[in-house]
Amino acid sequence: MSPVTEGTARVEEVLRDLYGIRPETVLRPEERKKVPALVGLVHRLKKLGGDPLVVDAAAGRAPAGLVAARLLGWSRLVVIERDEERARSAQRAAASLADTQVDVRVGAVEDLALWPGRPEVVLALHACGPASDAVVDVALALRPEHLFLVPCCTAHSVRASPGAMALAEHLGVPTQPAVRRRFVQAIVDTERTLRLEAGGYQVSVGPLVPSTVTPHNLVWQARHVGSLRRQQRAQERLNQLFQDLPSHRSPTATTARVQADPEGYQSLLSKMNARPSS
Ligand SMILES: C[S@@+](CC[C@H](N)C(=O)[O-])C[C@H]1O[C@@H](n2cnc3c(N)ncnc32)[C@H](O)[C@@H]1O
C-alpha cells in the first residue's frame, strides 16, 4: 500500500467513525471528494508537530479539525460555524474524541468575540466566498503562527471581486466567462496573497489536491514571520493593484453598476463560478 492510499484509508476510517457512517455504507460524493483534501491537509499539519491551539473556521461539520485532531493527537480545538445544524453535527462528532477538548461556537467567522485570543493554527477548508476574506482579516488581527486557507467560490461579495471586474473592463478582457473567470480569480488570489504578506505572513500557494477533484484546490499556507521589508513590498503592490483604474471604473463604481444591473453582472459571475464541464 502506498503512503497516499494508506493515508486515504485511515482518513476515511476516521471520518466514518466520527460521523457514524457504517463500513458497508458508501460515502456520499461530497464526502468522497473531501477525503483527498483531508489527507493533504493532515499531511501538511503533521509537519508542524506539537500540540497547538487550533481553530477550524467556516468549519461545516468540522471534518478538517476533527480528523486532524484525532490523527495528530491535538488536545484543543475550537470550531466556528454559522449554520446551527452543521455545528450540532460537529458537536456530536466531537463527542467521540476522548482526548481533545472541542469547543463548537455557532456564529460568523467575522465575529472576533468567537475566536480564542491567541490561536496558533487556523484552518479554513473550502471557506466560501467572503468567509475566506474574513479569515484573512482575522489572521491579520490575531496573528496565528500558521494559517491553512482553501478558498471556495468567488461571489461578487468577495473583497477583490468588484476591483477585478473593473480591471477586466478597463483592460478589455473579453467577456467570455471562461476567460473572465480566470482573470477575476487571479486578481482575487493576488489580493488575498498580498494582504497576508503585507500583514507579515510568508505565503506559499499550491494545490492541496488535483484540480480534477475540485476546481477549488489551492491552499494558502501562511506562516507569520513579520519581515518588515517583505511587508512593505507587498503593501506597495497591494496599493498599486487598482490604482490605475479611472474613477468611473473603480471598484466602488463597479459595485454600483452591479446593484443597478444585478442580473447582468450576477449572471456573468455565476457563469464564471460554474464548474468547467470537463
Ligand atoms: C463549503 S462549506 C465547507 C465546510 C468545511 N470546512 C468542509 O470542508 O467540509 C463552507 C462552510 O462555511 C460556513 N460559512 C460560510 N460563511 C461563514 C461565515 N461567515 N462564518 C461562519 N461560517 C461560515 C457555511 O455555513 C459552510 O458550512
The ligand as an SDF file (V2000), in Angstrom:
LIG
                    3D

 27 29  0  0  0  0  0  0  0  0999 V2000
  -18.1730   24.7270    1.6590 C   0  0  0  0  0  0  0  0  0  0  0  0
  -18.5110   24.5330    3.3690 S   0  0  0  0  0  0  0  0  0  0  0  0
  -17.0190   23.8300    3.9680 C   0  0  0  0  0  0  0  0  0  0  0  0
  -17.1790   23.2620    5.3350 C   0  0  0  0  0  0  0  0  0  0  0  0
  -15.9520   22.5130    5.8920 C   0  0  0  0  0  0  0  0  0  0  0  0
  -14.8510   23.3950    6.1390 N   0  0  0  0  0  0  0  0  0  0  0  0
  -15.5680   21.3960    4.9850 C   0  0  0  0  0  0  0  0  0  0  0  0
  -14.5130   21.4950    4.3390 O   0  0  0  0  0  0  0  0  0  0  0  0
  -16.3230   20.4230    4.8870 O   0  0  0  0  0  0  0  0  0  0  0  0
  -18.4240   26.1920    3.9570 C   0  0  0  0  0  0  0  0  0  0  0  0
  -18.9790   26.3550    5.3590 C   0  0  0  0  0  0  0  0  0  0  0  0
  -18.6930   27.6630    5.8060 O   0  0  0  0  0  0  0  0  0  0  0  0
  -19.8030   28.1470    6.5180 C   0  0  0  0  0  0  0  0  0  0  0  0
  -19.7020   29.6050    6.4450 N   0  0  0  0  0  0  0  0  0  0  0  0
  -19.7800   30.3830    5.3400 C   0  0  0  0  0  0  0  0  0  0  0  0
  -19.5920   31.6710    5.6550 N   0  0  0  0  0  0  0  0  0  0  0  0
  -19.3780   31.7020    7.0010 C   0  0  0  0  0  0  0  0  0  0  0  0
  -19.1130   32.7380    7.9120 C   0  0  0  0  0  0  0  0  0  0  0  0
  -19.0230   33.9880    7.5110 N   0  0  0  0  0  0  0  0  0  0  0  0
  -18.9290   32.4120    9.2130 N   0  0  0  0  0  0  0  0  0  0  0  0
  -19.0200   31.1320    9.6310 C   0  0  0  0  0  0  0  0  0  0  0  0
  -19.2720   30.0980    8.8150 N   0  0  0  0  0  0  0  0  0  0  0  0
  -19.4420   30.3800    7.5080 C   0  0  0  0  0  0  0  0  0  0  0  0
  -21.0100   27.5650    5.8150 C   0  0  0  0  0  0  0  0  0  0  0  0
  -22.1330   27.5270    6.6590 O   0  0  0  0  0  0  0  0  0  0  0  0
  -20.4950   26.1770    5.4620 C   0  0  0  0  0  0  0  0  0  0  0  0
  -20.7700   25.2620    6.4730 O   0  0  0  0  0  0  0  0  0  0  0  0
  1  2  1  0
  2  3  1  0
  2 10  1  0
  3  4  1  0
  4  5  1  0
  5  6  1  0
  5  7  1  0
  7  8  2  0
  7  9  1  0
 10 11  1  0
 11 12  1  0
 11 26  1  0
 12 13  1  0
 13 14  1  0
 13 24  1  0
 14 15  1  0
 14 23  1  0
 15 16  2  0
 16 17  1  0
 17 18  1  0
 17 23  2  0
 18 19  1  0
 18 20  2  0
 20 21  1  0
 21 22  2  0
 22 23  1  0
 24 25  1  0
 24 26  1  0
 26 27  1  0
M  CHG  2   2   1   9  -1
M  END
$$$$
